Amino acid sequence: MWRCSATVVLLTSVCLLAAGCVSQTVKSTSVPPINSPTETVADALLLDVGIAVFDPGLDEVPDDDEQPVYTEVRKAEARFMPNQVAQAMQQSGAWGAVRVVPDPERVSDLSVHGKILHSDGERIELQIQAIDSRGYEWLDKRYESHASSYAYRTTTRSTNDPFQAVYNTIANDLLQALQELRDIDRQNVRLVSELLFAQDFSPEAFEGYLARNPKDVYLVMRLPADNDPMLERVRTIRERDHMYIDTMQAYYDSFGEEMLGPYDEWRRLSYEEVIAMQELRAESRRRLIAGAVAVAAGIAGAANSDSYEQAAASNVAIIGGGYLLKSGLEKRNEAQIHVQALEEVGMSLESEITPQVIELEDRSITLQGSVDDQYAQWRSLLAEIYATEIGNLEQPEASADTL
């Protein structure tokens, strides 16, 4: 009986392994279209959007081989993905200027922040939050999408990003929130943005114009006087800042174009490696489990055998189970080889994503450090320009209460 039992267990284990190799995965390739606003609004009511460079999410990456993350690639994605969202939003025609900004604290009518929770060629997961200048939260949502192998075919890659569905969905969700605003709400958003920018450069001169309610939302308490000279200078400084950010936007666009080729290739290889690793790990687990079952049955059979034939059958089960265990470990090692290959691909991309020197319209400036550092240097320069232009102007007088 033990001979039959051990043989049956071994055959069952082999059958289990063979059956487990059959799998089917179906992924959707549909991309939702970009929605357009239902009503036309005046240009003065169009809200500007600042999409901050995403948090690459490197602080929460698990320290294992199940989800390999490559630092330089993830940092590049943190600059690439916001630009994809910006392009999707611009297609709706519902916004003013939509810019990628290096400083997450920069004042915009609507500030969009993102965090990369997971990203490889097969799956992307983002956490997106959007807050207007008043402090009202428009969106706080997690987005996830799986790419299809069709996304990496040459004809498909020329028209859509493999994860274009995520970017279009984010743009549509933000448009839906925008359309819930009244005109007076839009006016207040733009007004608060201007006053916050003014307070950044001259907190004493513009103190008391804004206050926060218990929900941490900004309220306009009073307005500057008409033709206030300090406000006029703040507006001039703000226009210069917009021009700089527009120059930075050209940099992000160029960065995205230069990155797209190697990044697409990395994602294609990453997709293949991720799928291969998933299949290899699944097969490894099946072989390890089947082998362990066969070895256990063989050992039990050997312990209870009372004849040569039963002992031989048990040994066959042990040897067969040991082979499955060995085969499973070999498959696991093969998966590790794929991890190393993926790491090499990620490291090879590092040379393609080096930040460029920024060219301004009126001068050529070499800003040292990261993009964040460069923008901080620019803001310091703006503060110097503002201080020089203000001179000994008197502080503004308050006018009537606001809306």
KEMAR-423152 format. One record per residue (C-alpha): x negated, y negated, z negated; residue in three letters; chain. Coordinates in Angstrom, 3 decimals, m for minus. Layout:
BEGIN
atom px->X py->Y pz->Z r->ALA c->A
...
END
This chain:
BEGIN
atom px->0.000 py->0.000 pz->0.000 r->MET c->A
atom px->m2.825 py->m2.437 pz->m0.808 r->TRP c->A
atom px->m4.472 py->m1.700 pz->2.528 r->ARG c->A
atom px->m1.310 py->m2.656 pz->4.362 r->CYS c->A
atom px->m0.768 py->m5.655 pz->2.102 r->SER c->A
atom px->m4.254 py->m7.058 pz->2.615 r->ALA c->A
atom px->m4.101 py->m6.514 pz->6.358 r->THR c->A
atom px->m0.677 py->m8.124 pz->6.565 r->VAL c->A
atom px->m1.899 py->m11.147 pz->4.560 r->VAL c->A
atom px->m4.875 py->m11.565 pz->6.868 r->LEU c->A
atom px->m2.729 py->m11.286 pz->9.990 r->LEU c->A
atom px->m0.180 py->m13.644 pz->8.459 r->THR c->A
atom px->m2.928 py->m16.155 pz->7.726 r->SER c->A
atom px->m4.179 py->m15.984 pz->11.315 r->VAL c->A
atom px->m0.638 py->m16.375 pz->12.645 r->CYS c->A
atom px->m0.063 py->m19.314 pz->10.323 r->LEU c->A
atom px->m3.224 py->m20.936 pz->11.662 r->LEU c->A
atom px->m2.224 py->m20.355 pz->15.278 r->ALA c->A
atom px->1.287 py->m21.657 pz->14.750 r->ALA c->A
atom px->0.011 py->m24.755 pz->12.962 r->GLY c->A
atom px->m2.010 py->m25.843 pz->15.992 r->CYS c->A
atom px->1.169 py->m26.756 pz->17.886 r->VAL c->A
atom px->2.305 py->m30.317 pz->17.246 r->SER c->A
atom px->4.186 py->m33.073 pz->19.000 r->GLN c->A
atom px->4.022 py->m36.800 pz->18.362 r->THR c->A
atom px->6.340 py->m39.304 pz->19.989 r->VAL c->A
atom px->5.578 py->m43.017 pz->19.772 r->LYS c->A
atom px->7.594 py->m45.927 pz->21.129 r->SER c->A
atom px->5.954 py->m48.212 pz->23.694 r->THR c->A
atom px->8.737 py->m50.830 pz->23.738 r->SER c->A
atom px->7.810 py->m54.461 pz->23.098 r->VAL c->A
atom px->10.571 py->m56.828 pz->21.948 r->PRO c->A
atom px->10.851 py->m59.967 pz->24.087 r->PRO c->A
atom px->10.078 py->m63.383 pz->22.619 r->ILE c->A
atom px->13.293 py->m65.136 pz->21.629 r->ASN c->A
atom px->14.002 py->m68.754 pz->22.545 r->SER c->A
atom px->15.751 py->m71.383 pz->20.394 r->PRO c->A
atom px->19.512 py->m71.582 pz->20.777 r->THR c->A
atom px->19.476 py->m75.403 pz->20.669 r->GLU c->A
atom px->17.122 py->m78.089 pz->21.918 r->THR c->A
atom px->15.728 py->m80.508 pz->19.331 r->VAL c->A
atom px->13.905 py->m83.809 pz->19.699 r->ALA c->A
atom px->10.116 py->m83.718 pz->19.894 r->ASP c->A
atom px->9.953 py->m85.655 pz->16.626 r->ALA c->A
atom px->11.635 py->m82.717 pz->14.870 r->LEU c->A
atom px->9.307 py->m80.020 pz->16.195 r->LEU c->A
atom px->7.278 py->m78.495 pz->13.370 r->LEU c->A
atom px->3.546 py->m77.908 pz->13.645 r->ASP c->A
atom px->2.263 py->m74.521 pz->12.546 r->VAL c->A
atom px->m1.083 py->m73.665 pz->10.981 r->GLY c->A
atom px->m1.936 py->m69.951 pz->11.033 r->ILE c->A
atom px->m4.810 py->m69.338 pz->8.666 r->ALA c->A
atom px->m7.525 py->m66.844 pz->9.487 r->VAL c->A
atom px->m6.240 py->m63.599 pz->8.012 r->PHE c->A
atom px->m7.530 py->m61.994 pz->4.856 r->ASP c->A
atom px->m9.467 py->m58.985 pz->6.214 r->PRO c->A
atom px->m8.329 py->m56.910 pz->3.237 r->GLY c->A
atom px->m11.801 py->m55.574 pz->2.484 r->LEU c->A
atom px->m11.334 py->m55.831 pz->m1.286 r->ASP c->A
atom px->m8.713 py->m53.088 pz->m1.311 r->GLU c->A
atom px->m10.251 py->m50.607 pz->1.091 r->VAL c->A
atom px->m10.403 py->m47.081 pz->m0.385 r->PRO c->A
atom px->m13.945 py->m45.759 pz->m0.794 r->ASP c->A
atom px->m13.544 py->m42.530 pz->1.159 r->ASP c->A
atom px->m13.758 py->m41.087 pz->4.648 r->ASP c->A
atom px->m10.008 py->m40.748 pz->5.202 r->GLU c->A
atom px->m9.656 py->m44.366 pz->6.360 r->GLN c->A
atom px->m13.051 py->m45.612 pz->7.543 r->PRO c->A
atom px->m13.225 py->m49.420 pz->7.681 r->VAL c->A
atom px->m16.003 py->m51.338 pz->9.398 r->TYR c->A
atom px->m16.651 py->m54.719 pz->7.838 r->THR c->A
atom px->m17.757 py->m56.667 pz->10.908 r->GLU c->A
atom px->m14.905 py->m55.343 pz->13.023 r->VAL c->A
atom px->m12.342 py->m56.188 pz->10.346 r->ARG c->A
atom px->m13.727 py->m59.730 pz->10.006 r->LYS c->A
atom px->m13.409 py->m60.169 pz->13.764 r->ALA c->A
atom px->m9.845 py->m58.895 pz->13.655 r->GLU c->A
atom px->m9.057 py->m61.457 pz->10.943 r->ALA c->A
atom px->m9.791 py->m64.165 pz->13.531 r->ARG c->A
atom px->m8.356 py->m62.355 pz->16.539 r->PHE c->A
atom px->m4.937 py->m61.408 pz->15.164 r->MET c->A
atom px->m3.830 py->m64.920 pz->14.071 r->PRO c->A
atom px->m4.476 py->m66.116 pz->17.605 r->ASN c->A
atom px->m2.252 py->m63.338 pz->18.943 r->GLN c->A
atom px->0.531 py->m64.489 pz->16.613 r->VAL c->A
atom px->m0.019 py->m68.113 pz->17.699 r->ALA c->A
atom px->0.266 py->m67.217 pz->21.380 r->GLN c->A
atom px->3.463 py->m65.292 pz->20.728 r->ALA c->A
atom px->4.977 py->m68.220 pz->18.827 r->MET c->A
atom px->4.043 py->m70.694 pz->21.543 r->GLN c->A
atom px->5.931 py->m68.666 pz->24.127 r->GLN c->A
atom px->9.241 py->m69.426 pz->22.395 r->SER c->A
atom px->8.928 py->m73.177 pz->23.026 r->GLY c->A
atom px->10.433 py->m73.832 pz->19.600 r->ALA c->A
atom px->7.418 py->m75.363 pz->17.865 r->TRP c->A
atom px->5.123 py->m78.337 pz->18.007 r->GLY c->A
atom px->1.428 py->m77.483 pz->17.916 r->ALA c->A
atom px->0.641 py->m73.920 pz->16.830 r->VAL c->A
atom px->m2.967 py->m73.737 pz->15.686 r->ARG c->A
atom px->m5.269 py->m71.180 pz->14.093 r->VAL c->A
atom px->m6.916 py->m72.914 pz->11.125 r->VAL c->A
atom px->m10.018 py->m71.822 pz->9.207 r->PRO c->A
atom px->m8.850 py->m73.294 pz->5.887 r->ASP c->A
atom px->m5.808 py->m71.554 pz->4.338 r->PRO c->A
atom px->m5.184 py->m74.672 pz->2.223 r->GLU c->A
atom px->m4.960 py->m77.028 pz->5.202 r->ARG c->A
atom px->m1.700 py->m78.991 pz->5.220 r->VAL c->A
atom px->0.708 py->m77.964 pz->8.004 r->SER c->A
atom px->4.459 py->m78.255 pz->8.432 r->ASP c->A
atom px->4.518 py->m74.464 pz->8.306 r->LEU c->A
atom px->1.590 py->m72.431 pz->6.977 r->SER c->A
atom px->1.328 py->m68.777 pz->7.942 r->VAL c->A
atom px->m0.949 py->m66.432 pz->6.000 r->HIS c->A
atom px->m1.703 py->m62.831 pz->6.801 r->GLY c->A
atom px->m3.552 py->m59.899 pz->5.302 r->LYS c->A
atom px->m4.767 py->m56.850 pz->7.177 r->ILE c->A
atom px->m3.702 py->m53.792 pz->5.207 r->LEU c->A
atom px->m4.729 py->m51.254 pz->7.835 r->HIS c->A
atom px->m6.079 py->m51.450 pz->11.351 r->SER c->A
atom px->m7.469 py->m48.933 pz->13.782 r->ASP c->A
atom px->m6.649 py->m48.016 pz->17.343 r->GLY c->A
atom px->m3.707 py->m45.882 pz->16.237 r->GLU c->A
atom px->m1.952 py->m47.954 pz->13.533 r->ARG c->A
atom px->m1.779 py->m51.532 pz->12.334 r->ILE c->A
atom px->m0.237 py->m52.814 pz->9.104 r->GLU c->A
atom px->m0.048 py->m56.512 pz->8.206 r->LEU c->A
atom px->1.378 py->m58.508 pz->5.309 r->GLN c->A
atom px->2.665 py->m61.880 pz->6.564 r->ILE c->A
atom px->3.787 py->m64.841 pz->4.458 r->GLN c->A
atom px->5.063 py->m68.193 pz->5.749 r->ALA c->A
atom px->5.645 py->m71.286 pz->3.570 r->ILE c->A
atom px->6.572 py->m74.779 pz->4.694 r->ASP c->A
atom px->4.932 py->m77.930 pz->3.332 r->SER c->A
atom px->7.726 py->m78.438 pz->0.795 r->ARG c->A
atom px->6.965 py->m75.058 pz->m0.770 r->GLY c->A
atom px->9.912 py->m73.076 pz->0.576 r->TYR c->A
atom px->9.061 py->m69.524 pz->1.518 r->GLU c->A
atom px->10.316 py->m68.531 pz->4.957 r->TRP c->A
atom px->8.858 py->m65.081 pz->5.209 r->LEU c->A
atom px->7.084 py->m62.480 pz->3.096 r->ASP c->A
atom px->7.151 py->m59.202 pz->4.937 r->LYS c->A
atom px->5.066 py->m56.169 pz->5.806 r->ARG c->A
atom px->4.778 py->m55.173 pz->9.469 r->TYR c->A
atom px->3.601 py->m51.815 pz->10.732 r->GLU c->A
atom px->3.258 py->m50.345 pz->14.187 r->SER c->A
atom px->1.795 py->m47.236 pz->15.794 r->HIS c->A
atom px->0.184 py->m47.429 pz->19.214 r->ALA c->A
atom px->0.901 py->m44.970 pz->21.957 r->SER c->A
atom px->m1.812 py->m43.442 pz->24.113 r->SER c->A
atom px->m0.105 py->m45.207 pz->27.025 r->TYR c->A
atom px->m1.212 py->m48.513 pz->25.489 r->ALA c->A
atom px->m4.814 py->m47.754 pz->26.377 r->TYR c->A
atom px->m4.261 py->m46.980 pz->30.012 r->ARG c->A
atom px->m5.785 py->m49.581 pz->32.313 r->THR c->A
atom px->m2.461 py->m50.718 pz->33.789 r->THR c->A
atom px->m0.887 py->m51.181 pz->30.346 r->THR c->A
atom px->m3.872 py->m52.909 pz->28.739 r->ARG c->A
atom px->m3.859 py->m55.585 pz->31.447 r->SER c->A
atom px->m0.406 py->m56.815 pz->30.399 r->THR c->A
atom px->0.103 py->m56.145 pz->26.684 r->ASN c->A
atom px->m1.917 py->m55.790 pz->23.534 r->ASP c->A
atom px->m1.457 py->m52.284 pz->22.101 r->PRO c->A
atom px->0.237 py->m53.901 pz->19.089 r->PHE c->A
atom px->2.043 py->m56.713 pz->20.910 r->GLN c->A
atom px->5.306 py->m55.535 pz->19.365 r->ALA c->A
atom px->4.080 py->m56.641 pz->15.922 r->VAL c->A
atom px->3.082 py->m60.125 pz->17.082 r->TYR c->A
atom px->6.347 py->m60.650 pz->18.953 r->ASN c->A
atom px->8.384 py->m59.478 pz->15.958 r->THR c->A
atom px->6.581 py->m61.909 pz->13.640 r->ILE c->A
atom px->7.219 py->m64.760 pz->16.090 r->ALA c->A
atom px->10.908 py->m63.855 pz->16.342 r->ASN c->A
atom px->11.326 py->m63.623 pz->12.572 r->ASP c->A
atom px->9.790 py->m67.078 pz->12.122 r->LEU c->A
atom px->12.015 py->m68.503 pz->14.844 r->LEU c->A
atom px->15.070 py->m67.091 pz->13.102 r->GLN c->A
atom px->14.054 py->m68.826 pz->9.871 r->ALA c->A
atom px->13.393 py->m72.069 pz->11.758 r->LEU c->A
atom px->16.860 py->m72.106 pz->13.280 r->GLN c->A
atom px->18.432 py->m72.074 pz->9.824 r->GLU c->A
atom px->16.998 py->m75.549 pz->9.103 r->LEU c->A
atom px->19.061 py->m78.698 pz->9.489 r->ARG c->A
atom px->17.576 py->m81.755 pz->11.173 r->ASP c->A
atom px->17.236 py->m83.486 pz->7.811 r->ILE c->A
atom px->15.256 py->m80.487 pz->6.523 r->ASP c->A
atom px->12.869 py->m80.758 pz->9.456 r->ARG c->A
atom px->12.410 py->m84.466 pz->8.767 r->GLN c->A
atom px->11.571 py->m83.786 pz->5.142 r->ASN c->A
atom px->9.098 py->m81.055 pz->6.060 r->VAL c->A
atom px->7.221 py->m83.435 pz->8.339 r->ARG c->A
atom px->7.350 py->m86.247 pz->5.788 r->LEU c->A
atom px->5.996 py->m84.074 pz->2.978 r->VAL c->A
atom px->3.182 py->m82.880 pz->5.275 r->SER c->A
atom px->2.123 py->m86.458 pz->5.956 r->GLU c->A
atom px->2.211 py->m87.454 pz->2.289 r->LEU c->A
atom px->0.287 py->m84.363 pz->1.204 r->LEU c->A
atom px->m2.408 py->m85.138 pz->3.760 r->PHE c->A
atom px->m2.523 py->m88.739 pz->2.492 r->ALA c->A
atom px->m2.900 py->m87.566 pz->m1.098 r->GLN c->A
atom px->m5.824 py->m85.344 pz->m0.096 r->ASP c->A
atom px->m7.783 py->m88.382 pz->1.082 r->PHE c->A
atom px->m6.491 py->m90.988 pz->m1.339 r->SER c->A
atom px->m4.796 py->m89.399 pz->m4.374 r->PRO c->A
atom px->m4.730 py->m92.629 pz->m6.354 r->GLU c->A
atom px->m3.227 py->m94.736 pz->m3.567 r->ALA c->A
atom px->m0.445 py->m92.241 pz->m2.882 r->PHE c->A
atom px->0.204 py->m91.056 pz->m6.409 r->GLU c->A
atom px->3.864 py->m90.784 pz->m7.348 r->GLY c->A
atom px->5.233 py->m90.349 pz->m3.848 r->TYR c->A
atom px->5.762 py->m86.615 pz->m4.362 r->LEU c->A
atom px->6.864 py->m84.515 pz->m7.324 r->ALA c->A
atom px->7.474 py->m80.825 pz->m7.862 r->ARG c->A
atom px->10.697 py->m79.383 pz->m9.225 r->ASN c->A
atom px->10.824 py->m76.355 pz->m11.585 r->PRO c->A
atom px->10.748 py->m74.042 pz->m8.546 r->LYS c->A
atom px->7.431 py->m75.604 pz->m7.464 r->ASP c->A
atom px->9.051 py->m77.252 pz->m4.442 r->VAL c->A
atom px->7.915 py->m80.739 pz->m3.401 r->TYR c->A
atom px->10.425 py->m83.600 pz->m3.548 r->LEU c->A
atom px->9.850 py->m87.009 pz->m1.970 r->VAL c->A
atom px->10.278 py->m89.580 pz->m4.733 r->MET c->A
atom px->9.569 py->m92.719 pz->m2.714 r->ARG c->A
atom px->8.287 py->m93.821 pz->0.685 r->LEU c->A
atom px->5.356 py->m96.038 pz->1.663 r->PRO c->A
atom px->6.239 py->m99.519 pz->2.869 r->ALA c->A
atom px->6.754 py->m100.059 pz->6.599 r->ASP c->A
atom px->3.482 py->m100.693 pz->8.448 r->ASN c->A
atom px->1.466 py->m99.885 pz->5.342 r->ASP c->A
atom px->m2.220 py->m100.320 pz->6.367 r->PRO c->A
atom px->m3.509 py->m97.422 pz->4.238 r->MET c->A
atom px->m0.910 py->m95.059 pz->5.678 r->LEU c->A
atom px->m1.836 py->m96.201 pz->9.176 r->GLU c->A
atom px->m5.450 py->m95.303 pz->8.492 r->ARG c->A
atom px->m4.417 py->m91.946 pz->7.060 r->VAL c->A
atom px->m2.483 py->m91.275 pz->10.246 r->ARG c->A
atom px->m5.541 py->m92.142 pz->12.306 r->THR c->A
atom px->m7.662 py->m89.758 pz->10.238 r->ILE c->A
atom px->m5.012 py->m87.068 pz->10.598 r->ARG c->A
atom px->m5.019 py->m87.452 pz->14.375 r->GLU c->A
atom px->m8.777 py->m86.945 pz->14.362 r->ARG c->A
atom px->m8.318 py->m83.839 pz->12.261 r->ASP c->A
atom px->m5.737 py->m82.561 pz->14.741 r->HIS c->A
atom px->m8.206 py->m83.173 pz->17.569 r->MET c->A
atom px->m10.873 py->m81.229 pz->15.720 r->TYR c->A
atom px->m8.488 py->m78.350 pz->15.059 r->ILE c->A
atom px->m7.491 py->m78.387 pz->18.728 r->ASP c->A
atom px->m11.177 py->m78.041 pz->19.561 r->THR c->A
atom px->m11.346 py->m75.187 pz->17.073 r->MET c->A
atom px->m8.320 py->m73.641 pz->18.783 r->GLN c->A
atom px->m10.238 py->m73.659 pz->22.044 r->ALA c->A
atom px->m13.003 py->m71.851 pz->20.153 r->TYR c->A
atom px->m10.573 py->m69.225 pz->18.870 r->TYR c->A
atom px->m9.163 py->m68.781 pz->22.376 r->ASP c->A
atom px->m12.669 py->m68.336 pz->23.779 r->SER c->A
atom px->m13.567 py->m66.039 pz->20.897 r->PHE c->A
atom px->m10.504 py->m63.898 pz->21.633 r->GLY c->A
atom px->m11.353 py->m63.674 pz->25.318 r->GLU c->A
atom px->m14.949 py->m62.680 pz->24.631 r->GLU c->A
atom px->m13.898 py->m60.209 pz->21.986 r->MET c->A
atom px->m11.093 py->m58.599 pz->24.003 r->LEU c->A
atom px->m13.282 py->m56.407 pz->26.202 r->GLY c->A
atom px->m15.398 py->m54.719 pz->23.518 r->PRO c->A
atom px->m12.496 py->m54.792 pz->21.052 r->TYR c->A
atom px->m10.161 py->m53.013 pz->23.468 r->ASP c->A
atom px->m12.828 py->m50.407 pz->24.106 r->GLU c->A
atom px->m13.367 py->m50.008 pz->20.373 r->TRP c->A
atom px->m9.632 py->m49.573 pz->19.794 r->ARG c->A
atom px->m9.373 py->m47.037 pz->22.590 r->ARG c->A
atom px->m12.228 py->m45.006 pz->21.151 r->LEU c->A
atom px->m10.877 py->m45.562 pz->17.657 r->SER c->A
atom px->m7.480 py->m44.247 pz->18.760 r->TYR c->A
atom px->m9.077 py->m41.114 pz->20.171 r->GLU c->A
atom px->m11.247 py->m40.647 pz->17.083 r->GLU c->A
atom px->m8.361 py->m41.181 pz->14.652 r->VAL c->A
atom px->m6.145 py->m38.704 pz->16.495 r->ILE c->A
atom px->m9.034 py->m36.234 pz->16.680 r->ALA c->A
atom px->m9.787 py->m36.639 pz->12.972 r->MET c->A
atom px->m6.134 py->m36.124 pz->12.074 r->GLN c->A
atom px->m5.979 py->m32.927 pz->14.116 r->GLU c->A
atom px->m9.309 py->m31.677 pz->12.821 r->LEU c->A
atom px->m8.453 py->m32.358 pz->9.191 r->ARG c->A
atom px->m5.076 py->m30.671 pz->9.590 r->ALA c->A
atom px->m6.685 py->m27.661 pz->11.205 r->GLU c->A
atom px->m9.393 py->m27.630 pz->8.535 r->SER c->A
atom px->m6.791 py->m27.589 pz->5.785 r->ARG c->A
atom px->m4.855 py->m24.799 pz->7.509 r->ARG c->A
atom px->m7.975 py->m22.691 pz->7.828 r->ARG c->A
atom px->m9.036 py->m23.335 pz->4.242 r->LEU c->A
atom px->m5.589 py->m22.432 pz->2.916 r->ILE c->A
atom px->m5.264 py->m19.355 pz->5.109 r->ALA c->A
atom px->m8.777 py->m18.256 pz->4.192 r->GLY c->A
atom px->m8.190 py->m18.758 pz->0.495 r->ALA c->A
atom px->m4.972 py->m16.719 pz->0.641 r->VAL c->A
atom px->m6.725 py->m13.888 pz->2.489 r->ALA c->A
atom px->m9.685 py->m13.825 pz->0.096 r->VAL c->A
atom px->m7.419 py->m13.826 pz->m2.941 r->ALA c->A
atom px->m5.375 py->m10.959 pz->m1.534 r->ALA c->A
atom px->m8.502 py->m9.011 pz->m0.677 r->GLY c->A
atom px->m9.936 py->m9.457 pz->m4.163 r->ILE c->A
atom px->m6.665 py->m8.367 pz->m5.731 r->ALA c->A
atom px->m6.542 py->m5.360 pz->m3.418 r->GLY c->A
atom px->m10.108 py->m4.377 pz->m4.234 r->ALA c->A
atom px->m9.431 py->m4.578 pz->m7.950 r->ALA c->A
atom px->m6.453 py->m2.237 pz->m7.641 r->ASN c->A
atom px->m7.747 py->0.133 pz->m4.959 r->SER c->A
atom px->m8.036 py->3.839 pz->m5.771 r->ASP c->A
atom px->m9.385 py->5.067 pz->m2.434 r->SER c->A
atom px->m12.074 py->4.236 pz->0.099 r->TYR c->A
atom px->m9.523 py->3.197 pz->2.711 r->GLU c->A
atom px->m7.849 py->0.707 pz->0.375 r->GLN c->A
atom px->m11.200 py->m0.772 pz->m0.651 r->ALA c->A
atom px->m12.267 py->m1.092 pz->2.988 r->ALA c->A
atom px->m9.034 py->m2.877 pz->3.871 r->ALA c->A
atom px->m9.539 py->m5.259 pz->0.979 r->SER c->A
atom px->m13.088 py->m5.983 pz->2.122 r->ASN c->A
atom px->m11.779 py->m6.746 pz->5.603 r->VAL c->A
atom px->m9.353 py->m9.265 pz->4.085 r->ALA c->A
atom px->m12.143 py->m10.851 pz->2.031 r->ILE c->A
atom px->m14.494 py->m11.066 pz->5.021 r->ILE c->A
atom px->m11.733 py->m12.409 pz->7.273 r->GLY c->A
atom px->m10.703 py->m14.932 pz->4.649 r->GLY c->A
atom px->m14.289 py->m15.978 pz->4.188 r->GLY c->A
atom px->m14.585 py->m16.576 pz->7.925 r->TYR c->A
atom px->m11.513 py->m18.814 pz->7.858 r->LEU c->A
atom px->m12.959 py->m20.728 pz->4.911 r->LEU c->A
atom px->m16.271 py->m21.151 pz->6.730 r->LYS c->A
atom px->m14.455 py->m22.197 pz->9.899 r->SER c->A
atom px->m12.407 py->m24.749 pz->7.935 r->GLY c->A
atom px->m15.552 py->m26.279 pz->6.439 r->LEU c->A
atom px->m17.134 py->m26.458 pz->9.879 r->GLU c->A
atom px->m14.074 py->m28.308 pz->11.179 r->LYS c->A
atom px->m14.344 py->m30.747 pz->8.274 r->ARG c->A
atom px->m17.990 py->m31.379 pz->9.162 r->ASN c->A
atom px->m16.958 py->m31.940 pz->12.759 r->GLU c->A
atom px->m14.465 py->m34.551 pz->11.574 r->ALA c->A
atom px->m17.279 py->m36.303 pz->9.714 r->GLN c->A
atom px->m19.228 py->m36.476 pz->12.959 r->ILE c->A
atom px->m16.292 py->m38.376 pz->14.466 r->HIS c->A
atom px->m16.358 py->m40.773 pz->11.511 r->VAL c->A
atom px->m20.028 py->m41.472 pz->12.156 r->GLN c->A
atom px->m19.391 py->m41.964 pz->15.865 r->ALA c->A
atom px->m16.635 py->m44.453 pz->15.080 r->LEU c->A
atom px->m18.954 py->m46.329 pz->12.727 r->GLU c->A
atom px->m21.551 py->m46.635 pz->15.485 r->GLU c->A
atom px->m18.926 py->m48.059 pz->17.838 r->VAL c->A
atom px->m17.869 py->m50.575 pz->15.190 r->GLY c->A
atom px->m21.452 py->m51.674 pz->14.512 r->MET c->A
atom px->m22.116 py->m52.087 pz->18.227 r->SER c->A
atom px->m19.343 py->m54.698 pz->18.348 r->LEU c->A
atom px->m21.066 py->m56.930 pz->15.800 r->GLU c->A
atom px->m23.276 py->m58.607 pz->18.409 r->SER c->A
atom px->m20.213 py->m59.515 pz->20.471 r->GLU c->A
atom px->m18.435 py->m61.546 pz->17.805 r->ILE c->A
atom px->m21.057 py->m64.063 pz->16.684 r->THR c->A
atom px->m19.432 py->m67.522 pz->16.157 r->PRO c->A
atom px->m20.342 py->m70.177 pz->18.736 r->GLN c->A
atom px->m21.527 py->m73.748 pz->18.458 r->VAL c->A
atom px->m18.558 py->m76.155 pz->18.483 r->ILE c->A
atom px->m18.508 py->m78.909 pz->21.112 r->GLU c->A
atom px->m16.470 py->m82.037 pz->20.293 r->LEU c->A
atom px->m15.258 py->m84.477 pz->22.917 r->GLU c->A
atom px->m17.337 py->m87.440 pz->21.756 r->ASP c->A
atom px->m20.378 py->m85.601 pz->20.494 r->ARG c->A
atom px->m22.112 py->m82.273 pz->20.167 r->SER c->A
atom px->m22.342 py->m81.077 pz->16.577 r->ILE c->A
atom px->m24.182 py->m78.052 pz->15.293 r->THR c->A
atom px->m22.345 py->m77.011 pz->12.155 r->LEU c->A
atom px->m24.152 py->m74.542 pz->9.955 r->GLN c->A
atom px->m22.630 py->m71.516 pz->8.235 r->GLY c->A
atom px->m19.310 py->m69.816 pz->8.759 r->SER c->A
atom px->m16.272 py->m71.385 pz->10.409 r->VAL c->A
atom px->m14.957 py->m72.144 pz->6.924 r->ASP c->A
atom px->m18.195 py->m73.896 pz->6.046 r->ASP c->A
atom px->m18.131 py->m75.862 pz->9.287 r->GLN c->A
atom px->m14.587 py->m77.052 pz->8.683 r->TYR c->A
atom px->m15.504 py->m78.067 pz->5.130 r->ALA c->A
atom px->m18.350 py->m80.152 pz->6.576 r->GLN c->A
atom px->m15.917 py->m81.757 pz->9.013 r->TRP c->A
atom px->m13.488 py->m82.625 pz->6.232 r->ARG c->A
atom px->m16.298 py->m84.241 pz->4.268 r->SER c->A
atom px->m17.142 py->m86.305 pz->7.334 r->LEU c->A
atom px->m13.489 py->m87.358 pz->7.647 r->LEU c->A
atom px->m13.475 py->m88.435 pz->4.004 r->ALA c->A
atom px->m16.522 py->m90.613 pz->4.665 r->GLU c->A
atom px->m14.864 py->m92.153 pz->7.726 r->ILE c->A
atom px->m11.682 py->m92.823 pz->5.749 r->TYR c->A
atom px->m13.589 py->m94.437 pz->2.864 r->ALA c->A
atom px->m15.484 py->m96.653 pz->5.279 r->THR c->A
atom px->m12.334 py->m97.784 pz->7.088 r->GLU c->A
atom px->m10.304 py->m98.391 pz->3.950 r->ILE c->A
atom px->m12.819 py->m100.837 pz->2.523 r->GLY c->A
atom px->m11.148 py->m103.079 pz->m0.016 r->ASN c->A
atom px->m7.560 py->m102.704 pz->1.132 r->LEU c->A
atom px->m4.959 py->m103.141 pz->m1.572 r->GLU c->A
atom px->m2.927 py->m100.145 pz->m2.588 r->GLN c->A
atom px->0.460 py->m99.831 pz->m0.838 r->PRO c->A
atom px->3.736 py->m100.875 pz->m2.331 r->GLU c->A
atom px->6.645 py->m98.481 pz->m2.576 r->ALA c->A
atom px->9.766 py->m98.958 pz->m0.486 r->SER c->A
atom px->13.248 py->m97.511 pz->m0.795 r->ALA c->A
atom px->13.934 py->m93.994 pz->m2.004 r->ASP c->A
atom px->13.840 py->m91.262 pz->0.563 r->THR c->A
atom px->16.473 py->m88.857 pz->1.835 r->LEU c->A
END
